[in-house]
């Protein structure tokens, strides 16, 4: 199990209720794969450095997680096909 920082951006047009569902969905996914969520930090709506899919703002979420390295790719693929997720980035933290 490795520690990761997961930063992802939710599209600006996603309603607050749906946004909370997405955050809970990814937290429960980590736990269902035997990992743990150390913290979820909601940064809120921020301007993107450059437009992505014609969007100029997004809701940033930072999660500190512990997850099996084999599950990271699967989770990244899940996030890529999830409607409302603009971008995601996993960064491995040194133990």
Biopython code that builds the backbone (N, CA, C, O; Angstrom):
import numpy as np
from Bio.PDB.StructureBuilder import StructureBuilder

atoms = [
    (1, "UNK", "N", (0.832, -1.185, 0.000)),
    (1, "UNK", "CA", (0.000, 0.000, 0.000)),
    (1, "UNK", "C", (0.879, 1.251, 0.000)),
    (1, "UNK", "O", (1.806, 1.381, 0.799)),
    (2, "UNK", "N", (0.566, 2.151, -0.903)),
    (2, "UNK", "CA", (1.292, 3.413, -0.994)),
    (2, "UNK", "C", (0.369, 4.568, -0.657)),
    (2, "UNK", "O", (-0.853, 4.466, -0.766)),
    (3, "UNK", "N", (0.979, 5.667, -0.245)),
    (3, "UNK", "CA", (0.217, 6.884, 0.021)),
    (3, "UNK", "C", (0.224, 7.747, -1.230)),
    (3, "UNK", "O", (1.251, 7.894, -1.893)),
    (4, "UNK", "N", (-0.928, 8.313, -1.543)),
    (4, "UNK", "CA", (-1.075, 9.154, -2.734)),
    (4, "UNK", "C", (-1.829, 10.422, -2.383)),
    (4, "UNK", "O", (-2.644, 10.458, -1.461)),
    (5, "UNK", "N", (-1.530, 11.459, -3.148)),
    (5, "UNK", "CA", (-2.372, 12.642, -3.184)),
    (5, "UNK", "C", (-3.130, 12.554, -4.494)),
    (5, "UNK", "O", (-2.526, 12.399, -5.556)),
    (6, "UNK", "N", (-4.429, 12.652, -4.426)),
    (6, "UNK", "CA", (-5.272, 12.622, -5.618)),
    (6, "UNK", "C", (-5.938, 13.978, -5.741)),
    (6, "UNK", "O", (-6.731, 14.370, -4.885)),
    (7, "UNK", "N", (-5.615, 14.685, -6.800)),
    (7, "UNK", "CA", (-6.246, 15.971, -7.072)),
    (7, "UNK", "C", (-7.117, 15.796, -8.298)),
    (7, "UNK", "O", (-6.649, 15.344, -9.343)),
    (8, "UNK", "N", (-8.380, 16.155, -8.170)),
    (8, "UNK", "CA", (-9.252, 16.089, -9.337)),
    (8, "UNK", "C", (-10.133, 17.324, -9.412)),
    (8, "UNK", "O", (-10.389, 17.996, -8.413)),
    (9, "UNK", "N", (-10.591, 17.601, -10.632)),
    (9, "UNK", "CA", (-11.382, 18.789, -10.902)),
    (9, "UNK", "C", (-12.754, 18.339, -11.393)),
    (9, "UNK", "O", (-12.871, 17.551, -12.332)),
    (10, "UNK", "N", (-13.787, 18.857, -10.737)),
    (10, "UNK", "CA", (-15.160, 18.584, -11.136)),
    (10, "UNK", "C", (-15.635, 19.777, -11.963)),
    (10, "UNK", "O", (-15.366, 20.926, -11.614)),
    (11, "UNK", "N", (-16.332, 19.503, -13.046)),
    (11, "UNK", "CA", (-16.801, 20.552, -13.961)),
    (11, "UNK", "C", (-17.648, 21.588, -13.229)),
    (11, "UNK", "O", (-18.352, 21.268, -12.271)),
    (12, "UNK", "N", (-17.572, 22.826, -13.691)),
    (12, "UNK", "CA", (-18.268, 23.928, -13.041)),
    (12, "UNK", "C", (-19.784, 23.823, -13.120)),
    (12, "UNK", "O", (-20.484, 24.375, -12.271)),
    (13, "UNK", "N", (-20.298, 23.128, -14.121)),
    (13, "UNK", "CA", (-21.743, 23.053, -14.293)),
    (13, "UNK", "C", (-22.399, 21.897, -13.533)),
    (13, "UNK", "O", (-23.607, 21.690, -13.650)),
    (14, "UNK", "N", (-21.620, 21.147, -12.760)),
    (14, "UNK", "CA", (-22.168, 20.053, -11.949)),
    (14, "UNK", "C", (-22.799, 20.653, -10.689)),
    (14, "UNK", "O", (-22.174, 21.456, -9.996)),
    (15, "UNK", "N", (-24.032, 20.257, -10.403)),
    (15, "UNK", "CA", (-24.732, 20.778, -9.233)),
    (15, "UNK", "C", (-24.066, 20.315, -7.947)),
    (15, "UNK", "O", (-23.381, 19.292, -7.927)),
    (16, "UNK", "N", (-24.270, 21.077, -6.868)),
    (16, "UNK", "CA", (-23.609, 20.791, -5.599)),
    (16, "UNK", "C", (-23.949, 19.398, -5.070)),
    (16, "UNK", "O", (-23.078, 18.706, -4.544)),
    (17, "UNK", "N", (-25.193, 18.991, -5.205)),
    (17, "UNK", "CA", (-25.611, 17.665, -4.726)),
    (17, "UNK", "C", (-24.871, 16.560, -5.483)),
    (17, "UNK", "O", (-24.386, 15.604, -4.879)),
    (18, "UNK", "N", (-24.789, 16.697, -6.791)),
    (18, "UNK", "CA", (-24.086, 15.718, -7.631)),
    (18, "UNK", "C", (-22.593, 15.732, -7.326)),
    (18, "UNK", "O", (-21.941, 14.688, -7.345)),
    (19, "UNK", "N", (-22.048, 16.923, -7.043)),
    (19, "UNK", "CA", (-20.627, 17.062, -6.710)),
    (19, "UNK", "C", (-20.298, 16.275, -5.439)),
    (19, "UNK", "O", (-19.283, 15.580, -5.379)),
    (20, "UNK", "N", (-21.159, 16.389, -4.428)),
    (20, "UNK", "CA", (-20.959, 15.652, -3.179)),
    (20, "UNK", "C", (-21.045, 14.142, -3.420)),
    (20, "UNK", "O", (-20.306, 13.368, -2.811)),
    (21, "UNK", "N", (-21.952, 13.730, -4.312)),
    (21, "UNK", "CA", (-22.067, 12.309, -4.650)),
    (21, "UNK", "C", (-20.783, 11.797, -5.291)),
    (21, "UNK", "O", (-20.335, 10.692, -4.983)),
    (22, "UNK", "N", (-20.185, 12.593, -6.182)),
    (22, "UNK", "CA", (-18.934, 12.188, -6.828)),
    (22, "UNK", "C", (-17.817, 12.040, -5.810)),
    (22, "UNK", "O", (-17.046, 11.082, -5.871)),
    (23, "UNK", "N", (-17.720, 12.977, -4.875)),
    (23, "UNK", "CA", (-16.674, 12.924, -3.851)),
    (23, "UNK", "C", (-16.845, 11.673, -2.998)),
    (23, "UNK", "O", (-15.869, 10.981, -2.708)),
    (24, "UNK", "N", (-18.095, 11.376, -2.591)),
    (24, "UNK", "CA", (-18.359, 10.176, -1.797)),
    (24, "UNK", "C", (-18.098, 8.909, -2.608)),
    (24, "UNK", "O", (-17.614, 7.911, -2.074)),
    (25, "UNK", "N", (-18.420, 8.955, -3.901)),
    (25, "UNK", "CA", (-18.213, 7.794, -4.771)),
    (25, "UNK", "C", (-16.738, 7.403, -4.816)),
    (25, "UNK", "O", (-16.405, 6.224, -4.695)),
    (26, "UNK", "N", (-15.854, 8.387, -4.991)),
    (26, "UNK", "CA", (-14.433, 8.073, -5.091)),
    (26, "UNK", "C", (-13.839, 7.679, -3.740)),
    (26, "UNK", "O", (-12.930, 6.850, -3.688)),
    (27, "UNK", "N", (-14.336, 8.257, -2.652)),
    (27, "UNK", "CA", (-13.875, 7.861, -1.324)),
    (27, "UNK", "C", (-14.293, 6.418, -1.032)),
    (27, "UNK", "O", (-13.502, 5.641, -0.497)),
    (28, "UNK", "N", (-15.518, 6.062, -1.379)),
    (28, "UNK", "CA", (-15.977, 4.693, -1.128)),
    (28, "UNK", "C", (-15.277, 3.702, -2.060)),
    (28, "UNK", "O", (-15.070, 2.547, -1.689)),
    (29, "UNK", "N", (-14.912, 4.144, -3.264)),
    (29, "UNK", "CA", (-14.170, 3.270, -4.172)),
    (29, "UNK", "C", (-12.827, 2.891, -3.551)),
    (29, "UNK", "O", (-12.439, 1.723, -3.572)),
    (30, "UNK", "N", (-12.120, 3.875, -3.001)),
    (30, "UNK", "CA", (-10.823, 3.608, -2.359)),
    (30, "UNK", "C", (-10.997, 2.609, -1.226)),
    (30, "UNK", "O", (-10.220, 1.661, -1.106)),
    (31, "UNK", "N", (-12.010, 2.815, -0.396)),
    (31, "UNK", "CA", (-12.239, 1.923, 0.740)),
    (31, "UNK", "C", (-12.672, 0.527, 0.293)),
    (31, "UNK", "O", (-12.336, -0.462, 0.944)),
    (32, "UNK", "N", (-13.414, 0.440, -0.809)),
    (32, "UNK", "CA", (-13.852, -0.867, -1.296)),
    (32, "UNK", "C", (-12.697, -1.694, -1.847)),
    (32, "UNK", "O", (-12.786, -2.920, -1.910)),
    (33, "UNK", "N", (-11.623, -1.037, -2.243)),
    (33, "UNK", "CA", (-10.439, -1.728, -2.764)),
    (33, "UNK", "C", (-9.395, -1.976, -1.686)),
    (33, "UNK", "O", (-8.254, -2.320, -1.995)),
    (34, "UNK", "N", (-9.775, -1.806, -0.422)),
    (34, "UNK", "CA", (-8.876, -2.102, 0.688)),
    (34, "UNK", "C", (-7.997, -0.927, 1.094)),
    (34, "UNK", "O", (-7.122, -1.079, 1.947)),
    (35, "UNK", "N", (-8.212, 0.222, 0.506)),
    (35, "UNK", "CA", (-7.427, 1.406, 0.853)),
    (35, "UNK", "C", (-8.109, 2.212, 1.942)),
    (35, "UNK", "O", (-9.125, 1.800, 2.502)),
    (36, "UNK", "N", (-7.531, 3.367, 2.231)),
    (36, "UNK", "CA", (-8.137, 4.247, 3.227)),
    (36, "UNK", "C", (-8.005, 5.697, 2.772)),
    (36, "UNK", "O", (-7.093, 6.056, 2.028)),
    (37, "UNK", "N", (-8.932, 6.510, 3.235)),
    (37, "UNK", "CA", (-8.936, 7.941, 2.925)),
    (37, "UNK", "C", (-8.515, 8.677, 4.188)),
    (37, "UNK", "O", (-9.217, 8.638, 5.199)),
    (38, "UNK", "N", (-7.359, 9.354, 4.130)),
    (38, "UNK", "CA", (-6.864, 10.097, 5.293)),
    (38, "UNK", "C", (-7.498, 11.473, 5.388)),
    (38, "UNK", "O", (-7.634, 12.021, 6.482)),
    (39, "UNK", "N", (-7.886, 12.032, 4.256)),
    (39, "UNK", "CA", (-8.495, 13.350, 4.299)),
    (39, "UNK", "C", (-9.009, 13.782, 2.942)),
    (39, "UNK", "O", (-8.478, 13.392, 1.902)),
    (40, "UNK", "N", (-10.054, 14.597, 2.971)),
    (40, "UNK", "CA", (-10.613, 15.172, 1.752)),
    (40, "UNK", "C", (-10.650, 16.681, 1.963)),
    (40, "UNK", "O", (-11.288, 17.176, 2.892)),
    (41, "UNK", "N", (-9.963, 17.394, 1.095)),
    (41, "UNK", "CA", (-9.884, 18.849, 1.190)),
    (41, "UNK", "C", (-10.552, 19.451, -0.039)),
    (41, "UNK", "O", (-10.055, 19.312, -1.157)),
    (42, "UNK", "N", (-11.677, 20.119, 0.175)),
    (42, "UNK", "CA", (-12.405, 20.745, -0.931)),
    (42, "UNK", "C", (-11.897, 22.168, -1.096)),
    (42, "UNK", "O", (-12.150, 23.029, -0.253)),
    (43, "UNK", "N", (-11.182, 22.407, -2.183)),
    (43, "UNK", "CA", (-10.609, 23.727, -2.433)),
    (43, "UNK", "C", (-11.640, 24.687, -2.989)),
    (43, "UNK", "O", (-11.460, 25.902, -2.902)),
    (44, "UNK", "N", (-12.695, 24.180, -3.547)),
    (44, "UNK", "CA", (-13.748, 25.028, -4.085)),
    (44, "UNK", "C", (-13.537, 25.382, -5.549)),
    (44, "UNK", "O", (-12.673, 24.822, -6.225)),
    (45, "UNK", "N", (-14.342, 26.319, -6.022)),
    (45, "UNK", "CA", (-14.321, 26.728, -7.426)),
    (45, "UNK", "C", (-13.112, 27.625, -7.676)),
    (45, "UNK", "O", (-12.912, 28.628, -6.991)),
    (46, "UNK", "N", (-12.316, 27.245, -8.666)),
    (46, "UNK", "CA", (-11.127, 28.014, -9.033)),
    (46, "UNK", "C", (-11.052, 28.118, -10.548)),
    (46, "UNK", "O", (-11.578, 27.278, -11.278)),
    (47, "UNK", "N", (-10.389, 29.167, -10.995)),
    (47, "UNK", "CA", (-10.183, 29.367, -12.420)),
    (47, "UNK", "C", (-9.101, 28.405, -12.906)),
    (47, "UNK", "O", (-8.072, 28.239, -12.251)),
    (48, "UNK", "N", (-9.337, 27.772, -14.053)),
    (48, "UNK", "CA", (-8.354, 26.864, -14.645)),
    (48, "UNK", "C", (-7.245, 27.673, -15.305)),
    (48, "UNK", "O", (-7.472, 28.801, -15.743)),
    (49, "UNK", "N", (-6.058, 27.105, -15.376)),
    (49, "UNK", "CA", (-4.932, 27.791, -16.004)),
    (49, "UNK", "C", (-5.169, 27.996, -17.496)),
    (49, "UNK", "O", (-4.694, 28.967, -18.085)),
    (50, "UNK", "N", (-5.901, 27.077, -18.092)),
    (50, "UNK", "CA", (-6.259, 27.165, -19.509)),
    (50, "UNK", "C", (-7.593, 26.448, -19.690)),
    (50, "UNK", "O", (-7.915, 25.548, -18.914)),
    (51, "UNK", "N", (-8.370, 26.829, -20.697)),
    (51, "UNK", "CA", (-9.676, 26.182, -20.898)),
    (51, "UNK", "C", (-9.527, 24.687, -21.205)),
    (51, "UNK", "O", (-8.662, 24.282, -21.981)),
    (52, "UNK", "N", (-10.379, 23.889, -20.586)),
    (52, "UNK", "CA", (-10.437, 22.457, -20.835)),
    (52, "UNK", "C", (-11.869, 22.145, -21.255)),
    (52, "UNK", "O", (-12.805, 22.373, -20.488)),
    (53, "UNK", "N", (-12.045, 21.629, -22.461)),
    (53, "UNK", "CA", (-13.377, 21.348, -22.998)),
    (53, "UNK", "C", (-14.275, 22.588, -22.906)),
    (53, "UNK", "O", (-15.452, 22.488, -22.558)),
    (54, "UNK", "N", (-13.716, 23.729, -23.217)),
    (54, "UNK", "CA", (-14.416, 25.019, -23.228)),
    (54, "UNK", "C", (-14.875, 25.455, -21.835)),
    (54, "UNK", "O", (-15.731, 26.331, -21.718)),
    (55, "UNK", "N", (-14.325, 24.862, -20.791)),
    (55, "UNK", "CA", (-14.651, 25.250, -19.424)),
    (55, "UNK", "C", (-13.499, 26.084, -18.865)),
    (55, "UNK", "O", (-12.331, 25.778, -19.102)),
    (56, "UNK", "N", (-13.832, 27.132, -18.127)),
    (56, "UNK", "CA", (-12.804, 28.028, -17.593)),
    (56, "UNK", "C", (-12.652, 27.926, -16.081)),
    (56, "UNK", "O", (-11.692, 28.452, -15.518)),
    (57, "UNK", "N", (-13.600, 27.247, -15.412)),
    (57, "UNK", "CA", (-13.537, 27.066, -13.971)),
    (57, "UNK", "C", (-13.844, 25.621, -13.621)),
    (57, "UNK", "O", (-14.445, 24.886, -14.405)),
    (58, "UNK", "N", (-13.417, 25.229, -12.426)),
    (58, "UNK", "CA", (-13.705, 23.892, -11.948)),
    (58, "UNK", "C", (-13.636, 23.836, -10.439)),
    (58, "UNK", "O", (-13.022, 24.697, -9.809)),
    (59, "UNK", "N", (-14.262, 22.828, -9.853)),
    (59, "UNK", "CA", (-14.258, 22.621, -8.406)),
    (59, "UNK", "C", (-13.130, 21.643, -8.083)),
    (59, "UNK", "O", (-13.169, 20.485, -8.498)),
    (60, "UNK", "N", (-12.129, 22.111, -7.343)),
    (60, "UNK", "CA", (-10.950, 21.306, -7.034)),
    (60, "UNK", "C", (-11.160, 20.520, -5.746)),
    (60, "UNK", "O", (-11.674, 21.047, -4.759)),
    (61, "UNK", "N", (-10.752, 19.241, -5.769)),
    (61, "UNK", "CA", (-10.821, 18.374, -4.591)),
    (61, "UNK", "C", (-9.481, 17.660, -4.445)),
    (61, "UNK", "O", (-8.977, 17.071, -5.401)),
    (62, "UNK", "N", (-8.905, 17.715, -3.236)),
    (62, "UNK", "CA", (-7.656, 17.017, -2.936)),
    (62, "UNK", "C", (-7.943, 15.930, -1.918)),
    (62, "UNK", "O", (-8.463, 16.197, -0.834)),
    (63, "UNK", "N", (-7.594, 14.688, -2.282)),
    (63, "UNK", "CA", (-7.776, 13.568, -1.362)),
    (63, "UNK", "C", (-6.416, 12.972, -1.031)),
    (63, "UNK", "O", (-5.601, 12.742, -1.924)),
    (64, "UNK", "N", (-6.172, 12.721, 0.250)),
    (64, "UNK", "CA", (-4.994, 11.981, 0.682)),
    (64, "UNK", "C", (-5.456, 10.562, 0.953)),
    (64, "UNK", "O", (-6.298, 10.320, 1.818)),
    (65, "UNK", "N", (-4.886, 9.620, 0.191)),
    (65, "UNK", "CA", (-5.365, 8.242, 0.270)),
    (65, "UNK", "C", (-4.201, 7.273, 0.403)),
    (65, "UNK", "O", (-3.057, 7.594, 0.079)),
    (66, "UNK", "N", (-4.521, 6.083, 0.886)),
    (66, "UNK", "CA", (-3.607, 4.947, 0.872)),
    (66, "UNK", "C", (-4.276, 3.896, 0.005)),
    (66, "UNK", "O", (-5.426, 3.521, 0.234)),
    (67, "UNK", "N", (-3.528, 3.419, -1.012)),
    (67, "UNK", "CA", (-4.141, 2.513, -1.983)),
    (67, "UNK", "C", (-3.085, 1.587, -2.569)),
    (67, "UNK", "O", (-1.916, 1.952, -2.699)),
    (68, "UNK", "N", (-3.520, 0.392, -2.919)),
    (68, "UNK", "CA", (-2.655, -0.566, -3.589)),
    (68, "UNK", "C", (-2.262, 0.019, -4.953)),
    (68, "UNK", "O", (-3.132, 0.497, -5.681)),
    (69, "UNK", "N", (-0.969, -0.007, -5.313)),
    (69, "UNK", "CA", (-0.533, 0.576, -6.589)),
    (69, "UNK", "C", (-1.236, -0.020, -7.810)),
    (69, "UNK", "O", (-1.387, 0.661, -8.825)),
    (70, "UNK", "N", (-1.664, -1.271, -7.726)),
    (70, "UNK", "CA", (-2.347, -1.899, -8.851)),
    (70, "UNK", "C", (-3.734, -1.304, -9.081)),
    (70, "UNK", "O", (-4.274, -1.399, -10.183)),
    (71, "UNK", "N", (-4.306, -0.700, -8.059)),
    (71, "UNK", "CA", (-5.642, -0.127, -8.162)),
    (71, "UNK", "C", (-5.639, 1.312, -8.680)),
    (71, "UNK", "O", (-6.688, 1.836, -9.057)),
    (72, "UNK", "N", (-4.477, 1.950, -8.699)),
    (72, "UNK", "CA", (-4.403, 3.358, -9.118)),
    (72, "UNK", "C", (-4.827, 3.516, -10.575)),
    (72, "UNK", "O", (-5.608, 4.410, -10.899)),
    (73, "UNK", "N", (-4.318, 2.655, -11.454)),
    (73, "UNK", "CA", (-4.688, 2.745, -12.870)),
    (73, "UNK", "C", (-6.180, 2.503, -13.075)),
    (73, "UNK", "O", (-6.822, 3.174, -13.882)),
    (74, "UNK", "N", (-6.720, 1.546, -12.344)),
    (74, "UNK", "CA", (-8.150, 1.255, -12.466)),
    (74, "UNK", "C", (-8.989, 2.437, -12.013)),
    (74, "UNK", "O", (-10.002, 2.763, -12.632)),
    (75, "UNK", "N", (-8.566, 3.076, -10.933)),
    (75, "UNK", "CA", (-9.306, 4.233, -10.448)),
    (75, "UNK", "C", (-9.176, 5.409, -11.418)),
    (75, "UNK", "O", (-10.140, 6.142, -11.639)),
    (76, "UNK", "N", (-7.994, 5.589, -11.992)),
    (76, "UNK", "CA", (-7.790, 6.664, -12.971)),
    (76, "UNK", "C", (-8.692, 6.454, -14.190)),
    (76, "UNK", "O", (-9.274, 7.405, -14.711)),
    (77, "UNK", "N", (-8.802, 5.209, -14.636)),
    (77, "UNK", "CA", (-9.680, 4.917, -15.777)),
    (77, "UNK", "C", (-11.138, 5.186, -15.436)),
    (77, "UNK", "O", (-11.887, 5.721, -16.253)),
    (78, "UNK", "N", (-11.538, 4.811, -14.217)),
    (78, "UNK", "CA", (-12.901, 5.080, -13.769)),
    (78, "UNK", "C", (-13.177, 6.587, -13.771)),
    (78, "UNK", "O", (-14.237, 7.029, -14.216)),
    (79, "UNK", "N", (-12.231, 7.358, -13.279)),
    (79, "UNK", "CA", (-12.417, 8.813, -13.223)),
    (79, "UNK", "C", (-12.458, 9.418, -14.628)),
    (79, "UNK", "O", (-13.183, 10.384, -14.866)),
    (80, "UNK", "N", (-11.685, 8.854, -15.554)),
    (80, "UNK", "CA", (-11.665, 9.374, -16.917)),
    (80, "UNK", "C", (-13.008, 9.195, -17.626)),
    (80, "UNK", "O", (-13.367, 10.003, -18.481)),
    (81, "UNK", "N", (-13.744, 8.151, -17.279)),
    (81, "UNK", "CA", (-15.029, 7.919, -17.946)),
    (81, "UNK", "C", (-16.213, 8.439, -17.144)),
    (81, "UNK", "O", (-17.354, 8.349, -17.597)),
    (82, "UNK", "N", (-15.952, 8.988, -15.946)),
    (82, "UNK", "CA", (-17.021, 9.523, -15.122)),
    (82, "UNK", "C", (-17.410, 10.907, -15.617)),
    (82, "UNK", "O", (-16.568, 11.798, -15.735)),
    (83, "UNK", "N", (-18.675, 11.073, -15.901)),
    (83, "UNK", "CA", (-19.167, 12.361, -16.382)),
    (83, "UNK", "C", (-19.057, 13.403, -15.270)),
    (83, "UNK", "O", (-19.468, 13.162, -14.135)),
    (84, "UNK", "N", (-18.505, 14.549, -15.607)),
    (84, "UNK", "CA", (-18.360, 15.630, -14.636)),
    (84, "UNK", "C", (-16.937, 15.805, -14.137)),
    (84, "UNK", "O", (-16.617, 16.836, -13.545)),
    (85, "UNK", "N", (-16.077, 14.819, -14.364)),
    (85, "UNK", "CA", (-14.677, 14.940, -13.964)),
    (85, "UNK", "C", (-13.887, 15.491, -15.145)),
    (85, "UNK", "O", (-13.864, 14.901, -16.225)),
    (86, "UNK", "N", (-13.237, 16.642, -14.918)),
    (86, "UNK", "CA", (-12.480, 17.300, -15.983)),
    (86, "UNK", "C", (-11.066, 16.735, -16.067)),
    (86, "UNK", "O", (-10.603, 16.379, -17.151)),
    (87, "UNK", "N", (-10.383, 16.651, -14.936)),
    (87, "UNK", "CA", (-9.014, 16.136, -14.882)),
    (87, "UNK", "C", (-8.783, 15.460, -13.537)),
    (87, "UNK", "O", (-9.479, 15.740, -12.561)),
    (88, "UNK", "N", (-7.789, 14.559, -13.495)),
    (88, "UNK", "CA", (-7.371, 13.927, -12.246)),
    (88, "UNK", "C", (-5.878, 13.678, -12.293)),
    (88, "UNK", "O", (-5.307, 13.458, -13.361)),
    (89, "UNK", "N", (-5.248, 13.716, -11.125)),
    (89, "UNK", "CA", (-3.804, 13.505, -11.043)),
    (89, "UNK", "C", (-3.483, 12.777, -9.746)),
    (89, "UNK", "O", (-3.846, 13.234, -8.662)),
    (90, "UNK", "N", (-2.802, 11.646, -9.863)),
    (90, "UNK", "CA", (-2.307, 10.916, -8.702)),
    (90, "UNK", "C", (-0.835, 11.240, -8.516)),
    (90, "UNK", "O", (-0.063, 11.183, -9.474)),
    (91, "UNK", "N", (-0.438, 11.578, -7.301)),
    (91, "UNK", "CA", (0.968, 11.821, -6.981)),
    (91, "UNK", "C", (1.323, 10.933, -5.796)),
    (91, "UNK", "O", (0.700, 11.022, -4.737)),
    (92, "UNK", "N", (2.332, 10.071, -5.979)),
    (92, "UNK", "CA", (2.759, 9.182, -4.897)),
    (92, "UNK", "C", (3.581, 9.963, -3.894)),
    (92, "UNK", "O", (4.515, 10.676, -4.262)),
    (93, "UNK", "N", (3.230, 9.827, -2.625)),
    (93, "UNK", "CA", (3.966, 10.498, -1.554)),
    (93, "UNK", "C", (5.017, 9.548, -1.022)),
    (93, "UNK", "O", (4.786, 8.343, -0.933)),
    (94, "UNK", "N", (6.163, 10.084, -0.671)),
    (94, "UNK", "CA", (7.210, 9.255, -0.070)),
    (94, "UNK", "C", (6.813, 8.850, 1.326)),
    (94, "UNK", "O", (6.281, 9.657, 2.089)),
    (95, "UNK", "N", (7.069, 7.603, 1.663)),
    (95, "UNK", "CA", (6.658, 7.064, 2.962)),
    (95, "UNK", "C", (7.504, 7.586, 4.093)),
    (95, "UNK", "O", (7.281, 7.224, 5.248)),
]
sb = StructureBuilder()
sb.init_structure("model")
sb.init_model(0)
sb.init_chain("A")
sb.init_seg("    ")
for serial, (resi, resn, name, xyz) in enumerate(atoms, 1):
    if name == "N":
        sb.init_residue(resn, " ", resi, " ")
    sb.init_atom(name, np.array(xyz, "f"), 0.0, 1.0, " ", f" {name:<3s}", serial, name[0])
structure = sb.get_structure()
